[in-house]
Amino acid sequence: MERTLILIKPDGVQRSLSGEILSRLEKSGLKITGLKLLHVDENLAKEHYAEHVDKPFFGDLVSYICSAPIIALALSGPNAVEKSRSLIGTTNPLESPPGTIRGDYGLEISRNLIHGSASVDDANREVSIFFDKSEIIDYEKSTDGWVLEL
């Protein structure tokens, strides 16, 4: 099973969209295998956004993700990265189609509500940044056979 990282960013938490976002992700058939509310510190933020360290917006990214609590999720399922990204929409909410999380609730790139891993390699790295192995719980649901071809 593939795993991905989702972060409900400070604007999603502050706007009380966490429940709606969680519901959309879970209803898609992806399984929540890790979940926590946390306040990201500067070191964690810099590790998460390391690929952007040389970009002019790096400082703003770090500052923003540290500005208020976030919700971190590990989601599992077939094609979890691709599926979650299709639910999230494009980085620019104005270019995201209606029906996506960003398309329905976002207005600006800098306040786009949610982060989702861009690739399987990114997902593996990012999940390990936000979750210890002991915090990931793999389990079976009674509905798995209705969602997945087992």
Buried (B, 14 or more C-beta within 10 A) or exposed (E): EBBBBBBBBBBBBEBEBBEBBBEBBEEBBBBBBBBEEEEBEEEBBBEBBEEBEEEEEBEEBBEBBBBBBBBBBBBBBEBBBBBBBBBBBBEBBEEBEEEBBBBBBBEEBEBBBBBBBBEBEBBBBBBEEBBEEEBBEEEEEEEEEEBEEE
